[in-house]
Amino acid sequence: MDRKIAFVASDAPSAQTARAALIGRYGNVPEDEADVIVALGGDGFMLQTLHGTQNLTAPVYGMNRGTVGFLMNEYSETDLRERLTAAEEEVINPLAMKAQGADGTMHEALAINEVSLLRAGPQAAKLRITIDGRLRLEELICDGALVSTPAGSTAYNYSAHGPILPIGSDVLALTAVAAFRPRRWRGALLPKKAHVRFDVINPEKRPVMADADSIWVENVLWVEIRSESEVEHRILFDPGHGLEERLLREQFV
């Protein structure tokens, strides 16, 4: 029996055109009735789709109508049902961010790629880092810092010279962005179960913003980050092109 498909697409004209063509060929059902959700766009839209469908049981199969498409499969209209049948599933857990703003407001968000803190003024940020309740770094002077999942380790984390993590590893990457002091500090690998806390030192003079997959919180006083094991994102990839292969391939280019 053919699986029921829900097609979703970014606002890009190429994605919308592809969605119309695929619906004409395979039909379409609402997302909450689908056996599988096909997302058409780039990596940003894939993250948006995963967040928006995290309470549904259907896995998400992406086809690239964007640029990089690290989380996407190649686009094709003719053999979709066969590809869905053969697809391999990856299950990833997001990060949970909790942050307090300078006005006392508490903010919570989930991030599939990373949670990052970035300076929001002309001066470098000063951050204090605590892991599982134990102070690990008294003062990090930097443009920012981030905690990345394995799935997100080739994104902003890699651009900030952080390590690429194997998809099946139970670790997180803690990476500095343009660290000034300690000048040679290159970050750390943390157990997936680690609870990370950043405290902003002198936030009035050195304001910092926090970002969880493009959900921004301005003027934070502190940010806590942990892996959210109760939330599972199911992503489908063509055989031989899953996240593990993509992460390996990225290290040899």
C-alpha positions, -999 to 999 in steps of 0.1 A, spaced: 0 0 0 13 34 -10 22 57 19 3 89 22 25 119 16 23 155 27 43 179 6 56 211 22 78 238 6 97 270 13 86 302 -3 113 299 -30 98 298 -65 117 266 -73 104 249 -42 68 260 -49 70 248 -85 84 215 -73 56 210 -48 29 216 -74 45 191 -98 49 165 -71 13 169 -58 1 165 -94 19 132 -96 15 117 -61 -14 135 -45 -12 153 -11 -27 149 24 -25 171 55 6 167 76 -12 152 105 -26 125 82 6 117 64 28 86 67 58 107 55 64 144 50 84 156 20 101 189 26 112 209 -4 137 237 1 171 242 18 185 233 52 169 262 69 135 251 57 143 215 68 150 227 103 117 247 102 98 216 91 114 194 118 105 219 145 70 222 131 63 185 129 81 173 161 48 162 176 38 141 146 49 105 141 57 108 103 94 110 94 106 138 71 123 133 38 139 164 23 146 172 -13 170 200 -21 155 232 -36 179 254 -18 217 258 -18 239 235 3 212 210 13 232 191 38 201 177 54 184 171 20 183 145 -7 187 152 -44 156 164 -61 138 141 -86 101 139 -95 100 105 -111 109 78 -85 98 93 -52 78 63 -39 107 39 -46 131 63 -29 109 66 2 106 28 4 144 24 3 152 54 25 172 49 57 161 67 89 183 88 112 169 98 146 184 129 163 177 147 195 176 185 197 192 207 224 169 224 249 178 261 257 167 280 287 177 316 290 170 346 312 168 380 297 180 412 314 144 421 320 139 389 340 119 371 313 126 334 309 129 320 274 129 283 262 135 269 228 148 238 210 177 236 186 185 208 162 218 223 151 232 244 179 226 270 206 250 299 202 258 330 222 270 361 203 282 395 214 256 422 207 278 453 211 311 467 201 331 449 228 339 413 231 317 391 253 328 377 286 314 343 295 317 320 325 312 283 316 299 258 341 294 221 332 272 199 354 274 224 382 311 226 382 329 258 371 352 249 341 362 283 327 362 314 348 363 338 319 361 334 282 366 366 262 353 360 227 328 370 200 307 341 212 304 304 220 281 276 210 271 241 218 264 219 188 248 185 182 265 159 159 238 168 132 247 205 135 285 200 138 291 208 101 271 241 102 281 271 123 302 249 146 325 239 117 328 274 105 339 284 139 367 257 137 348 232 159 350 195 154 328 174 131 311 148 153 300 113 141 262 112 140 260 82 164 283 97 190 269 106 224 289 139 225 283 176 221 308 202 208 315 233 229 332 258 206 344 293 210 338 319 183 369 341 178 383 335 213 406 362 226 413 349 261 423 321 267 438 327 232 446 291 225 414 276 239 398 255 212 367 243 230 357 209 244 339 177 237 312 170 262 291 140 270 256 142 254 241 142 289 261 172 300 243 203 314 260 235 301 256 269 316 269 302 303 268 332 326 274 366 309 299 388 328 291 425 328 261 422 305 253 460 307 287 468 291 291 437 271 256 426 259 251 391 245 223 375 225 214 338 223 202 319 193 186 285 191 180 276 154 172 312 145 151 318 176 168 349 191 169 362 227 185 395 232 204 407 263 207 374 281 221 371 316 226 334 315 219 304 292 215 268 301 217 240 274 211 203 276 202 175 251 164 168 250 162 131 248 124 130 249 122 148 215 131 127 185 134 140 150 131 112 123 149 121 90 150 99 59 179 97 35 186 78 3 208 47 10 245 55 12 238 92 17 228 94 53 242 118 79 270 95 89 283 94 53 278 131 48 297 139 80 326 117 69 326 131 34 327 167 47 360 160 63 378 150 31 370 181 9 
